[in-house]
Amino acid sequence: MIISLIVIAVIILYVVSFYNKLRTTKVRIKASIQEIGNQLKRQSSLIPNLVSSVKGFMKQEKGIFKDLTDARKLIETNNLKNLDKSQDLINKALNSIKVIVESNPEIKSQELVSNLMNELRDTADKLMYSRRTLIDLSADYNTAISVIPGIWFASIFGFKEEKGLETPTSGQHLSVSATDNQTPEVKLN
């Protein structure tokens, strides 16, 4: 009788521990998504300052501001697919500015521009770290609910697979967009 109670208690403790682990991971995944949105907002806020610093050298900044406005709208949704699209728009705007700065040594030497570029680099690093964290958390979570005994308990408690970060063509696996792994091309037309 006592052994049966001990076994039942151990099973209950395991199930509670497993549930708490999954719930905690879900909360951390949501926080990671919000952090990606925060870093994208920060990045899109820094770019107009950089644009105004190099305005005299730019022929068409309207396209940059349109991309930033569109990116900010997408960021507000906190949807992973929209966050990827917004990052693509921000990268496009940022790279347009980088081309201008790098082709004009007098701009490059300005302290304000240099500081803003450093802030943008720092933000890009934080963004990459946040994305990596989200990918890792999603992978850990998905592994926990897809192996025995987790697969049994996950379905009982209603835990479903997290898609993580996707590319438009990637379908169902965790990935990052191609623009995260290469320097985007910039055109000021």
C-alpha positions in Angstrom: 0.0 0.0 0.0 2.7 2.5 1.0 4.8 1.6 -2.1 1.7 2.2 -4.3 1.2 5.6 -2.7 4.9 6.5 -3.2 4.8 5.5 -6.9 1.6 7.5 -7.4 3.1 10.5 -5.7 6.3 10.3 -7.9 4.1 10.1 -11.0 2.1 13.1 -9.9 5.2 15.0 -9.1 6.7 14.2 -12.5 3.5 15.2 -14.4 3.3 18.5 -12.4 7.0 19.2 -13.1 6.6 18.4 -16.8 3.6 20.6 -17.1 5.4 23.5 -15.3 8.4 23.1 -17.6 6.3 23.3 -20.7 4.2 26.2 -19.4 7.5 28.1 -18.5 8.9 27.4 -21.9 5.8 28.7 -23.6 6.0 32.0 -21.6 9.7 32.3 -22.5 8.8 31.8 -26.2 6.2 34.6 -26.0 8.8 36.8 -24.3 11.3 36.1 -27.0 8.8 37.0 -29.7 8.1 40.3 -27.9 11.9 41.0 -27.6 12.3 40.5 -31.3 9.5 43.0 -31.8 11.2 45.4 -29.3 14.5 45.2 -31.1 12.9 45.7 -34.5 11.1 48.8 -33.1 14.3 50.1 -31.8 16.0 49.6 -35.1 13.3 51.3 -37.0 13.4 54.2 -34.6 17.2 54.7 -35.0 17.0 54.7 -38.8 15.1 58.0 -39.2 17.8 59.7 -37.0 20.5 58.3 -39.3 18.5 59.4 -42.4 18.3 62.9 -41.1 22.0 62.9 -40.4 22.8 62.0 -44.0 19.8 63.8 -45.6 21.9 66.2 -47.7 23.5 63.3 -49.5 20.3 61.4 -50.2 18.3 61.8 -53.3 15.2 59.7 -52.4 14.6 59.1 -48.7 10.8 58.6 -49.3 11.3 54.9 -50.1 13.2 54.4 -46.8 10.5 56.1 -44.8 7.8 54.1 -46.5 9.6 50.9 -45.7 10.0 51.9 -42.1 6.3 52.8 -41.8 5.3 49.5 -43.3 7.7 47.7 -41.0 6.4 49.4 -37.9 2.8 48.4 -38.8 3.9 44.8 -39.2 5.9 44.9 -35.9 2.7 45.9 -33.9 1.0 42.6 -34.8 3.6 40.5 -32.8 3.0 37.8 -35.5 6.2 35.8 -36.4 5.6 36.0 -40.1 5.0 39.7 -39.9 8.1 40.2 -37.8 10.2 38.5 -40.5 8.6 40.7 -43.2 9.3 43.8 -41.0 12.9 42.8 -40.6 13.3 42.5 -44.3 11.9 46.0 -44.8 14.1 47.5 -42.1 17.2 45.7 -43.5 16.3 47.2 -47.0 16.1 50.7 -45.5 19.2 50.3 -43.4 21.3 49.0 -46.3 20.2 51.9 -48.5 21.6 54.2 -45.8 24.8 52.2 -45.4 25.5 52.5 -49.1 25.2 56.3 -48.9 27.4 56.5 -45.8 30.1 54.2 -47.2 30.2 56.1 -50.5 30.6 59.5 -48.8 33.7 59.7 -46.6 32.6 63.1 -45.2 29.5 61.5 -43.8 31.3 58.5 -42.5 33.6 60.7 -40.4 30.8 62.4 -38.6 30.6 61.3 -35.0 26.8 61.3 -34.9 26.6 59.0 -37.9 29.2 56.8 -36.4 27.4 56.6 -33.1 24.1 55.8 -34.9 25.7 53.1 -37.0 27.2 51.6 -33.8 23.7 51.6 -32.2 22.2 49.9 -35.2 25.0 47.3 -35.2 24.3 46.7 -31.5 20.6 46.4 -32.1 21.2 43.9 -35.0 23.3 41.8 -32.6 20.6 41.9 -29.9 18.1 41.0 -32.6 20.1 38.1 -33.8 20.5 36.9 -30.1 16.7 37.2 -29.6 16.0 35.2 -32.7 18.5 32.5 -31.7 16.9 32.3 -28.2 13.5 31.9 -29.8 14.7 29.2 -32.1 16.4 27.3 -29.3 13.3 27.6 -27.0 11.0 26.4 -29.8 13.3 23.5 -30.5 13.5 22.5 -26.9 9.8 22.8 -26.4 9.0 20.9 -29.6 11.4 18.1 -28.6 9.9 17.9 -25.1 6.4 17.4 -26.4 7.3 15.0 -29.2 9.3 12.3 -27.3 8.0 9.7 -24.8 6.7 10.3 -22.2 6.1 14.0 -23.1 4.0 13.2 -26.1 1.4 11.5 -23.9 1.2 14.4 -21.4 1.4 17.2 -23.9 -1.7 16.1 -25.7 -3.6 15.7 -22.4 -2.7 19.3 -21.4 -3.3 20.7 -24.9 0.3 21.7 -25.7 0.9 22.0 -29.4 4.0 22.4 -31.5 5.5 25.9 -31.8 6.4 26.8 -35.4 9.2 29.2 -34.4 10.7 31.4 -37.1 9.9 30.5 -40.7 10.7 31.6 -44.1 7.8 32.1 -46.5 8.8 28.9 -48.4 10.2 26.8 -45.5 6.9 25.4 -44.4 7.0 23.6 -41.1 10.5 23.6 -39.8 12.4 26.1 -37.7 14.6 28.5 -39.8 15.6 32.0 -40.3 15.1 34.1 -43.4 17.7 34.2 -46.1 18.2 38.0 -45.5 19.4 37.2 -41.9 22.4 35.3 -43.4 23.5 37.6 -46.2 24.0 41.3 -46.8 20.9 42.6 -48.6 21.3 44.5 -51.8 20.5 48.2 -51.7 18.9 50.3 -54.4 17.8 54.0 -54.1 15.5 54.3 -57.0 
